[in-house]
Amino acid sequence: MTMEPEMLRLPQSSIDAYMSSRKGLESSHPVDEAWVSCTADGDTQCTVVGFLARQFSASARLDKLKYETSIDKALAVVGAIAKRSVGIAQHNKLPNRFSLSLTSLLPYGEYQNRQAFEEQLRVALKDFRFRGQRLRVKLERFECLPEGAGLAMIRQRQNGKAWFNAQTIAVLMFGHRNSSLLLFERGKMTAGYTNGLGFHQMVKRVIERTSGQDATTLTAAIYAAGADITADNQAIRALVKSKDPKNINYELQMIVNAIATAKAEYWSRLYDWLESTLPAVNEVILSGGAALYLEQELQECFEEISTYWGTDLQQQVHVATCNTNRSNLQSRDFQTRIKCNYN
């Protein structure tokens, strides 16, 4: 559920060399050292996914269509579930052949690719290798929905079909890759819009106005700082690269100014898009990591419209993730486990 987005295509020899150097230190959790390959490729090439891909300085490839990068990601997720480990020893939870029912999401702007996504995924699942182990999976049932549709369904279940059919509801998804709007009228989705205004656009502006920053570290720091964009914020202070005392304050102020300016620009672009795209509605459903980051701005923007944040669903995901982290004694992120234990 929380796998990192990075991926990278590598020769199998690179993985062999990496694992050889890690001998005796391998992670007991396959999701942390995940790579996949399709038998059709002759196993000469493989794709490292998630945390392992970060070890090879991979990118999230936001320039590619999401469904194209989702094939290998889906294989890695299925493989990690099938070969989930317990403690130090790895145990097969599923045989090497099994069937699968899968529901996946795509941004509304890519929703028309759902058939191609299903066809390619179905072929890939038939015969692939996860961490060198062959898996043959039959995709019995596949459902693809536009991102945000599930939140509308939750509101229908919460308030009843009659209520839902009488409303005009907009679902707004503010993600790292892009932002989307789904419009529901009389119980049906009647329109959808997607733009490229993802959180990465703000991060990109900050990188352009600072020195030596990388997107992964910067994204986490900006999000952790939230509205407290000051030189006293520890998440921002941790971004400073300078070691010379006389340069630290200068760089720190540069970072603060860059983040504050980029955030103002990012919100201005999003507000302009909302103003030109969003029709009159009874309720707005707000979701996505960037929505939480811009919570104050969005609350002010929709102060006269009923809003639903879906925080109950997000809390369920958070609790599930924390429970997983508690059982992971070799967790790659000690701070995450500490945070989960104290929430």
C-alpha positions in Angstrom: 0.0 0.0 0.0 2.9 2.4 0.6 5.6 1.2 -1.8 7.9 3.9 -3.1 7.1 5.0 -6.7 10.7 4.7 -8.2 11.5 2.1 -10.9 14.5 1.3 -13.0 15.2 -1.2 -15.8 18.5 -3.0 -15.2 20.4 -6.0 -16.5 20.1 -9.0 -14.3 23.8 -8.9 -13.7 23.3 -5.6 -11.8 20.9 -7.3 -9.4 23.2 -10.2 -9.0 26.1 -7.9 -8.1 23.9 -6.0 -5.6 22.6 -9.1 -3.9 26.1 -10.5 -3.7 27.3 -7.4 -1.9 24.3 -7.7 0.5 24.9 -11.4 1.2 23.9 -12.1 4.8 22.2 -8.6 5.0 19.2 -9.3 2.8 15.9 -7.7 3.9 13.4 -10.3 5.4 10.7 -8.3 3.6 10.6 -8.9 -0.1 8.7 -5.5 -0.7 11.9 -3.7 0.4 14.1 -5.6 -2.1 11.7 -6.0 -5.0 12.5 -6.7 -8.6 10.6 -8.3 -11.4 11.3 -9.7 -14.8 9.1 -11.2 -17.6 9.9 -14.7 -18.9 9.5 -13.4 -22.4 12.5 -11.1 -21.9 14.7 -14.1 -21.3 15.5 -12.8 -17.8 18.3 -10.7 -19.2 16.5 -7.5 -18.0 14.6 -6.8 -14.8 12.9 -3.9 -13.2 13.8 -2.8 -9.7 10.8 -1.3 -7.8 10.3 0.9 -4.8 12.8 1.1 -2.0 15.4 -1.0 -3.9 15.1 1.3 -7.0 16.1 4.1 -4.7 19.3 2.4 -4.0 20.1 2.7 -7.7 19.1 6.4 -7.7 16.0 5.7 -9.9 13.3 8.2 -10.6 9.5 8.0 -10.3 9.2 8.6 -14.1 6.5 11.2 -13.9 7.1 11.9 -17.5 5.5 8.5 -18.5 1.9 7.5 -18.6 0.9 6.1 -15.3 -0.6 2.8 -16.7 2.7 2.1 -18.5 4.7 2.3 -15.3 2.0 0.5 -13.3 2.6 -2.9 -15.0 5.9 -3.6 -13.3 4.6 -2.0 -10.1 1.6 -4.3 -10.1 3.8 -7.3 -10.6 6.0 -6.3 -7.7 3.0 -5.8 -5.5 1.5 -9.2 -6.4 4.9 -10.8 -5.9 5.4 -9.2 -2.5 2.0 -10.4 -1.3 2.6 -13.9 -2.7 6.0 -14.2 -1.1 5.4 -12.2 2.1 7.8 -13.0 4.9 7.4 -13.6 8.5 10.2 -12.7 10.9 13.5 -13.7 9.4 12.6 -16.7 7.4 10.6 -16.3 4.1 7.4 -18.4 3.8 5.3 -18.9 0.8 1.8 -17.6 1.5 0.6 -18.6 -1.9 1.7 -21.3 -4.4 3.5 -20.3 -7.6 0.2 -20.6 -9.5 -2.9 -18.8 -8.3 -5.7 -16.6 -9.6 -6.2 -12.9 -8.8 -9.0 -10.3 -8.7 -7.7 -6.8 -9.0 -9.1 -3.3 -8.7 -6.8 -0.5 -9.9 -7.1 3.3 -10.3 -6.0 5.6 -13.0 -6.1 9.4 -13.2 -9.2 10.5 -15.1 -7.0 11.8 -17.9 -5.6 8.3 -18.5 -8.9 6.4 -17.8 -9.3 5.7 -21.6 -6.1 3.6 -21.3 -7.8 1.1 -19.0 -8.3 -1.6 -21.7 -4.7 -1.4 -22.8 -3.7 -1.5 -19.1 -5.8 -4.7 -18.5 -4.5 -6.4 -21.6 -0.9 -5.8 -20.9 -1.2 -6.6 -17.2 -3.0 -9.9 -18.0 -0.2 -11.0 -20.3 2.5 -10.0 -17.9 0.9 -11.8 -14.9 0.7 -15.1 -16.8 4.4 -15.7 -16.5 6.9 -13.5 -14.6 9.6 -13.7 -11.9 9.6 -11.9 -8.6 13.0 -11.8 -7.0 14.0 -14.7 -9.3 11.0 -16.9 -8.4 8.6 -17.8 -11.1 5.0 -16.9 -10.7 2.1 -17.7 -13.0 -1.0 -15.7 -12.2 -4.4 -15.8 -13.8 -6.2 -12.5 -13.7 -9.8 -13.6 -13.3 -11.4 -10.3 -12.6 -10.1 -6.8 -13.3 -11.8 -3.5 -12.5 -10.4 -0.1 -13.2 -11.8 3.1 -11.8 -10.8 6.8 -12.1 -9.0 8.1 -9.1 -11.5 9.6 -6.7 -14.5 7.4 -7.7 -14.2 5.3 -4.5 -14.6 8.3 -2.3 -17.8 9.2 -4.1 -19.0 5.6 -3.4 -18.2 6.0 0.3 -20.3 9.1 0.5 -23.2 7.2 -1.2 -22.9 4.4 1.4 -22.7 6.9 4.3 -25.7 9.0 3.3 -27.8 6.7 1.1 -28.5 6.5 -2.5 -31.4 8.9 -2.4 -29.2 11.6 -0.9 -26.4 10.9 -3.4 -28.7 11.1 -6.4 -30.0 14.5 -5.2 -26.5 16.1 -5.0 -24.0 17.6 -7.4 -20.7 16.5 -6.0 -17.1 17.2 -7.1 -14.3 14.9 -6.1 -10.9 16.7 -6.1 -7.7 14.7 -6.1 -4.5 16.6 -5.4 -1.6 14.2 -5.9 2.1 14.2 -6.5 1.8 13.5 -10.2 -1.3 15.5 -11.1 -4.6 16.9 -10.0 -8.1 15.6 -11.0 -11.7 16.6 -10.8 -14.6 14.2 -11.1 -18.2 15.5 -11.2 -21.2 13.5 -10.1 -24.7 14.6 -10.9 -27.9 12.6 -10.2 -25.9 9.7 -9.0 -23.7 9.4 -12.1 -20.2 10.6 -13.1 -20.9 13.2 -15.8 -17.5 14.8 -16.3 -13.8 14.6 -15.4 -10.7 16.7 -15.8 -7.0 16.1 -15.1 -4.1 18.5 -15.3 -0.3 18.3 -14.6 -0.5 20.4 -11.5 0.9 17.7 -9.1 2.9 18.4 -6.0 6.0 17.7 -7.9 5.5 21.0 -9.8 6.1 22.9 -6.5 9.1 20.7 -5.6 10.5 21.4 -9.1 10.3 25.2 -8.5 12.1 24.9 -5.2 14.9 22.8 -6.8 15.4 25.5 -9.5 15.8 28.2 -6.8 18.1 26.4 -4.4 21.4 24.5 -4.6 22.1 20.7 -4.3 18.6 19.6 -3.4 17.1 16.4 -4.6 13.4 15.8 -5.2 12.9 12.9 -2.8 14.4 14.5 0.3 12.9 17.9 -0.6 9.4 16.5 -1.0 9.4 14.9 2.4 10.8 18.0 4.1 8.3 20.4 2.4 5.4 18.2 3.4 6.8 17.8 7.0 7.2 21.6 7.4 3.6 22.2 6.3 2.6 25.8 6.8 5.5 26.5 9.1 7.9 27.7 6.4 10.5 29.3 8.7 14.2 29.1 9.4 13.4 27.5 12.8 11.6 24.5 11.3 13.8 21.5 11.8 12.6 19.8 8.6 13.7 22.8 6.6 17.0 23.2 8.6 17.9 19.6 7.8 18.0 20.6 4.0 21.0 22.9 4.5 24.1 21.5 2.7 26.6 24.2 3.7 29.1 23.3 6.4 30.7 26.8 6.7 28.8 28.7 9.5 28.9 32.0 7.6 27.0 30.3 4.7 24.4 28.3 6.7 22.1 31.2 7.4 22.3 32.4 3.8 21.4 29.0 2.4 18.7 28.5 5.0 17.0 31.8 4.0 17.3 30.8 0.4 15.5 27.6 1.0 12.8 29.3 3.1 12.2 31.9 0.4 12.1 29.3 -2.4 9.6 27.1 -0.6 7.3 30.0 0.4 7.4 31.4 -3.1 6.9 28.1 -4.8 3.9 27.3 -2.5 2.2 30.6 -3.3 2.7 30.0 -7.0 1.5 26.4 -6.8 -1.7 27.4 -5.0 -2.3 30.3 -7.4 -2.1 27.9 -10.3 -4.4 25.4 -8.6 -6.9 28.1 -7.7 -7.0 29.4 -11.2 -7.7 25.9 -12.5 -10.5 25.4 -9.9 -12.0 28.7 -10.7 -12.1 28.0 -14.4 -13.2 24.3 -14.2 -15.3 23.7 -11.1 -19.1 24.2 -11.6 -21.6 25.0 -8.9 -21.8 22.0 -6.5 -23.4 21.0 -3.2 -20.4 19.2 -1.8 -16.7 18.9 -2.5 -14.7 15.8 -1.6 -11.0 16.6 -1.0 -8.3 14.0 -1.1 -4.6 13.4 -1.9 -1.4 14.3 -0.1 -1.2 17.7 -1.6 -4.7 18.4 -0.4 -3.6 17.9 3.2 -0.6 20.1 2.6 -2.9 22.8 1.3 -5.6 22.2 3.9 -5.8 25.8 5.1 -6.0 27.2 1.5 -8.7 24.7 0.5 -10.7 25.3 3.6 -10.8 29.0 2.9 -11.5 28.4 -0.8 -14.6 26.2 0.0 -15.7 27.9 3.3 -19.3 28.3 1.9 -19.5 24.7 0.5 -19.9 21.5 2.4 -16.5 19.6 2.3 -15.6 16.0 3.0 -12.0 15.0 3.5 -12.2 11.3 3.8 -10.0 11.4 6.9 -11.7 8.3 8.3 -10.6 6.2 5.3 -7.0 7.7 5.5 -6.9 6.9 9.2 -7.7 3.2 8.4 -4.8 3.2 5.9 -2.5 4.8 8.4 -3.4 2.3 11.2 -2.9 -0.6 8.8 0.5 0.8 7.8 1.5 1.3 11.4 0.5 -2.2 12.3 2.7 -3.5 9.5 5.6 -1.3 10.6 5.3 -2.4 14.2 5.8 -6.0 13.2 8.8 -5.1 11.0 11.7 -5.3 13.4 14.1 -4.5 10.5 12.0 -1.6 9.2 13.9 0.7 6.9 12.3 3.7 8.5 12.8 3.8 12.2 11.1 7.2 12.5 8.0 5.9 10.9 7.7 3.1 13.5 8.3 5.6 16.3 5.6 7.9 14.9 3.1 5.0 14.6 3.8 3.9 18.2 3.0 7.3 19.6 -0.1 8.0 17.4 
